[in-house]
Amino acid sequence: MRKDYQLEKRKYVIGGFVTLIVLIYIVRLFSLQIGDGRYKESADSNAFLRRVIYPARGLVYDRNDRLIVLNKPAYDVMLIPKDVAPFDTALLCKVLNITPEQLREKWADMKDTHKNPGYSAYTQQKLITHLSQEDYGRLQEKLYMFPGFFIQNRSVREYSTVAGANILGNIREVSAGDIERDRYYKRGDYTGDLGIEKSYETALRGRKGVEILMKDAYGRIKGKYENGKYDEAPVPGHTLKLGIDMELQEYGERLMANKIGAIVAIEPATGEVLCLVTSPNYDPSLLVGRDRGKNYGMLVKDPYKPLYDRSIQGAYPPGSTFKPTQGLIFLQEGVITTSTQYPCHRGYINGLRVGCHGHGSPISLLPALQTSCNAYFCWGLWNMIDRQGKPHAEQLNKWKDYMVDMGYGYKLGIDLPSESRGFIPNADFYSNSFRGANWSANSIISISIGQGEVLATPLQIANLCATIANRGWFYTPHVVKQIADSTIDAKYLKKHAPKIRREYYEDVAKGMRMAVLGGTCRLANLPGIEVAGKTGTAQNPHGKDHSAFIGFAPYKNPKIAVCVYVENAGFGATYGVPIGSLIIEKYLNGEISPERKGIEERMLNSNTIVSSGVKKH
């Protein structure tokens, strides 16, 4: 009886052991066939090749339906490492016009999982990009001699202009970080880099397709699997239509040749950017093809920083282009009326004098805008900060809130990457700067005339001009007008109205019109076009003053608002006004009138870059 019990017990133990082994095998098979992607890749790759079909990237047109960015064919050398048989290295190098050392380096990069996180010997990998048409032809003829290799067709960008590189951006090969952030990408894919190529990447890139090809036991392609039943067609990227007038953009870049600075022009009624010039600039085609890396390095090392978009990244003292904002704030706060007069001939107050230029005194708001009187706006800030019977900090923060409401101090939100926010100081900033000591309007008076700690981008300054042109409202500036057949982001269709009464904008606009008719902006007085404007001469502690200008036209039905900022160019009337007036005239009339051709030639041929005798183009 005891023996039978032992046998029975042993039977269960052996049965349990066998069951455990079977379970281990089942789990392992499940892991290999379903859980382990490498096994699946290996099994699939023995019979199939899943070849990616890249979509055509979206085209880009300007506001007048001129095609600006298109696609041209490109070819990459691909391979499946497992299928690669011994081949003639010297012949491949000769066909591709590279050295054996370059081939070894590219092969090592392909297998480096840090540079290529998705590497697998069973999946297609990119070896060489951007074959020339000649290299492609030679390789196509001899491709049968290199088992495991194939050519991937794709497209790269081509441009119909040498202008607007800062707007258009470019495309580059994805990095390991791009692949980790977005599973859409694989090594060798391209992504937008800078400009609209980056900010509208998901709209422009489209969706990749795939074709499934059958292979025989020797890895040779035998045709489509089930006649392409399971293939997926690529979906092209969306077409973009810009608000940019590329002819105006090209003209602006010609005017800014041999100068450092920016031009921003906006259509006030829509917020669409008409031109966005940064100077120096570069030809966008430099960042296409196999020489992209070399050319990018050259641009990075250029001391004039052509990759730096001064139109949206440059933070400058706005100088006297800031005075309209002060007039608006002082009117809204009841500090002044249009008839309030302040003296100028004796300077400022408490022994503090401010530089100015010849004009009548005392002076009221509109003539102060016309003549760009510094003292008037210093008096205004002093009365707002020190004479309202309220704490200085409270009054300054109220002043800052108005400035932010008008689009200063923070990013406006243009649809381009790397916009700067500029800087508008608040009370805490000055409390920290003075280390607890008392401060007053006298201590910070230079901010009233766009100097001191105040910084703004040309985009922000142009947006102020568009707001005045509209008499009190603006749309967030944007360069893209339309995405395929759909509308743009809703935030670019939302109207913003600063908390200042419309009548005060009308008053400031009148003062700017007076500046053109008989003040500091007389060079902007165009035949047949009513222009309103304001000069700016921004002090520069590092050299010659910066020349600035804002203006809009026509006065009663504005179609364009412009800001010009030229570094180290002196008075606003010297370069800012003539360049701005030429942009306005070119956009509204399509050409420059004969009597102003002399001004045009002078601006086109002038050089304001301070350098060691080297002329910068």
Secondary structure by P-SEA (a helix, b strand, c coil): caaaaaaaaaaaaaaaaaaaaaaaaaaaaaaaccccaaaaaaaaaacccbbbbbcccbbbbccccccccbbbbbbbbbbcccccccccaaaaaaaacccaaaaaaaaaaaacccccccccccbbbbccccccaaaaaaaaaaccccccbbbbbbbbbbbccccccccccccccccaaaaaacccccccbbbbccccccccccccccbbbbbbbbbcccccccccccccccbbbbbbcbbbbbccaaaaaaaaaaaacccccbbbbbccccccccccccccccccccccccaaaaaaaaaaaccccccccccccccccccccaaaaaaaaaaaaccccccbbbbccccccccbbbbbcccccccccaaaaaaccaaaaaaaaaaacccccccaaaaaaaaaaaaaaaccccccccccccccbbbbbcaaaaaaaacccccccccccccccccccbbbcaaaaaaaaaaaaacccccccccccccccccccccccbbbbccccaaaaaaaaaaaaaaaacccccccccccccccbbbbbcccccccbbbbcccccccccccccbbbbbcccccccccaaaaaaaaaaaaacccccccaaaaaaaaaccccccccccccc
